[in-house]
């Protein structure tokens, strides 16, 4: 949703999670979306600098093949269950 709506964000892929570290990270790189941060090697100052960087940039490919209606669909499906 963040990538689809061209919202700047930082993300921390889980260390031993192949999909997050490779598949998702590569897709976000191709879309020009998100700032990948390594949790274990990042200081609070690094995170602050990345937040500032994110506030001053926009993803290069707003839609990037991502349907921005996922939140509404997920909410409707969850509402049917409760």
Beta strands, then each sheet from edge to edge (+ up, - down):
strand 1: 10-11
strand 2: 35-36
sheet 1: 1+ 2+
end
